[in-house]
Amino acid sequence: MNKALKRGIHRGFYRNGPSHRDGADVTFGDIVKIFGFKSATVGNWVTHEEQQLAANLFFDALCDLMMILEVDEQVISLKGSLSIAFGSGGNKYSSAHYSLTTRTLALAKNAGAGSLAHEYFHAFDHFIASRLFENTKRNDFASSLWLEKNNPIDHPINYLLSDCFQSIFLTPNGEDPSKFFKDSLKADKAYKQMYYALPEEMAARAFEAYIQDHPYKNSFLAKGTKQSEEAKMGIYPSSVERQNIGKCFSKYFRTLGLALEQQA
């Protein structure tokens, strides 16, 4: 097996959560059916073996995400509006990508592992925008709108999500930029770009840090928020900020999960 494959889907991925498959294989068709995704696409260059490995990894990671967030399948598939892709439909400049136009979360065959939580939050951030604010546009992210408007639709759960964004972008007093924002801006200045400090990118990195900090670990779902070169750049929340952000995310998704359960 060549080195590229060993670095990609064939590489071992650490997870410590309970078994979801009991050793059985699943297919992407199973994933679509169980979670209610709109569709699943696998690239033409993905071998049968790689497709099987990817399906099992996706399934375990999505089940772990559901457990961590304490939500049901409809939150993971965003009420059936989200599509997933493996080795297809990505962005040539990145190993993982969320498409606003097709509402598709795509992971590259050999380099997308560990980015699932990050891209999922992009999808969630996009999906929830019209539920958090009025008069939204097709490509709006809730995180960006929060900085612009900061007047969510009156609902208790919306205020909990607003708390999440405040913990990401502002200091606890709600008046000054957070250290996370300042460090992200510093990284952008160093690289002469505007990327790390984009609100949707900060929100996605904050979310993946929250996921990686959970006792249930899954390196296919989230990794690299603590010891990677990117983490050393300071583009993830600091320890105190991570704790505050994590508490807000945990409260929001738990409350959302309970509300949806009561509606069922």
N, C-alpha and C positions, 0 to 999 in steps of 0.2 A: 504494500500500500504506500502511495507516495506521501510526501510530507504535507502537501496541501490538504489531503483528506484527513490526515491525523490531526491537523489543526482545526478541521471543520467539524462536520456532523459526526464523524467517527470518534472524535475525542470524548473521553469520559466526562460526564457532568455530575457534580456533587449535588445530592439532595438528601434530606434527612426526614422528610415528612412521611406520613403513613402511605401504604400502598393503595393505589387507585385502580390498578389493573390486575393485581395478583399474578403478574408475569405474563398475562395474555397480551397479544398484539392488538392494536386498534388501527383503523384507517382514517384518512382525512374525511371520508364520508361519515364515519362514526362521529367524528368531532363536530361536523356540521349539524348532524341530527341531534346529538346530545346537548350542545350548547345553543343551537339555534342560529348559527352564523348564516349569513346570506349565501355565501359560497366559499369554496376552498379551491385554490389553483396551485398546481405543482408544475414546475418548469420542465421543459422537454429534455434538459440535460441532467435531470435528477434520475439516478438509477433506482431500480426497484428496492434495492437494499437501503439506499439513502432515504427514500420515501418512507420506508417502514420505520427506520430509526427516528426520522423527523416526526412522524405521526405520534409515536410513543412519547417523544420528548415534549411535543406541543401539548398532548393530552395531560401528561403529568403536571406540566407547568401551569396550564390553565386551571386544573383542579386545585393546585396549590394556591394560585392567585385567588380563586373563589373562597378557599378556606381562610386565607390571610385577611381578606377584605370582609369576610362574613356576609357574603351576598350569594344570590343564586345565579343560575346560568344566564338569565336574561340580562344581567348587568355585564357579564363578560362579553356577550354578543351584542350588547347595546340594543336590546330589543329587536334582534334580527337584522339590524342595519349594517353591521360590520362584516366584511369579508376578510379572509386570511389568504396569504400566499407564501409558498416556500420555493426559493430558487426561480421566482417569476414575479414580474410586476414591480420590482424594486427600483431604486434610484442608483444609477451607475456610480454616483459619487459617495454613496454610503452603503454600509453593510446591512442596514435596516431602514425601513421607510414607512411612513404613513401617508397615503394619498388622500388629499382632501376631496378630489373630484370623484374618485371611485369608492371612497371610504374603505380602503383596503390596507391592512397591516401586512407588510411584506418583510420577510427575512431572507437574506442572501444564503445560498447553499453552504458556503464555507466560512462565512464571517459574521453571520447575524446572531449567533447564539449569545445569550446574555443581555440582549436588547429588547426582549419581549415586553417587559414591564414598562420600559421607557416608551416604546411605540404604542402600547396599549393606552397609556395615559394621554398621548397625543390624540388618539381616537376618542377617548372619553371626554377630553377637554373640548374637542370639536363638537361632539354629540350634545354635551350638556349646555353649550352656550345659549341655545334658544330656550332652554328651560330655566336658565339663571337670569337672563336679561330679555327685555322686550326689544323689538325692532332690530333683530340681528341679521347679518348678511350670511350668505352661504359658506364663506370661508373663515368665519370668525372663530376664534378660540375664546373660551370663557375666561381664561387667565389674562389674556390681553384686554378683554372688555372690562374686567374688574379694575384694572389700573386706570382705564379711561372713564368709567362710569361710577363704579362703586355704589350702585343703587340696585341691588338684585330684586327680582320679583318677590313680593312678600310671602315667605314661606319658611317655617322653622328649619327645614333641611337646607334650603338655599343659604341661610345665614351660617350654617355649619360649614358649607363649602367656602363661603366668604372668609370665615376664620382660617381655613386652610391657606387661602391665597395671602391673607394678611401675614400669617406666620412665615410665608416664603419671602415676601417682598419687603416687609417692614419690620422694624424693631418692635418689641412687646408693647411699647407705648403707642404704637400705631402712627407715629409721626415721622420717623426717620427711616432711610433706606437700611435694609438688613445688611449684615456682614456678607451674607451669601450674595446679595445683589452687587455689593461693592467689589467682592472678589471676582465675580463673573465679569463685571465691567473692566476690571483690571486685566483679566485674561484677554478680553477682546482688544483692549488697547495694545497689549503686547503683540498680538497677532494682526493688528491693524484690520479688524473686521467688526461686524456686528452680528454675533451669533449666540455666544454663551449667555449674554444678558437679555436675549429675547425672552419675554415673559413665558411663552409656551415652552421654550427649551428649559428655562429654570424650573418651571412646574413639573415637567417630565423628569428632570434629574432629581428633584426633591422627592417625587413619588418613587422612583427606583431606589433611592437611598432608604426610604421608609420600608420598601419591600425587602431589601437586603438585610435590614436590621431586625427583621422579624425572626423569632426562634426557628420557624420553618424555613430552611434554606433550599434554594434551587438555583444553581448557577446558570441554567439555561434561561431562567426567568429574569434574573438580575445578578450582575457581578460588576466588580471594578469601581465601586463607589467609595472604597476605602484605601486600597493600596496601589491602584493603577497609576500610570503616569498622569492621566487626566485628573485623578483625585489629588495628586501631589501639586497640581496647578491651582488647587483651591476652588474648583468649579462645582463642588458638591457642598451642601450645608455643613457647617462645623458641628461638633458634638452636641453642644447645647441647643443649637438651632434644630438639629436632626431630631432631638427628643421632643421639642415643642411641635415641630411639623408632624412628626409621627403620631403624636397624641391627637392632633387635629384631624389627620387623615383617618385614623382608627375610629374616632367618634363619628365622623361623617359617614363613612361607608357602613359602619355597624348600624347606624340609625337608618340609613337608606335601605339596607337589607331587611331590617325589621319592618319598615313601612311597606315595602313591596310584599313581604310575607303576609302581612295583615290584609293586603288587598286581594291576595290570591283566593 
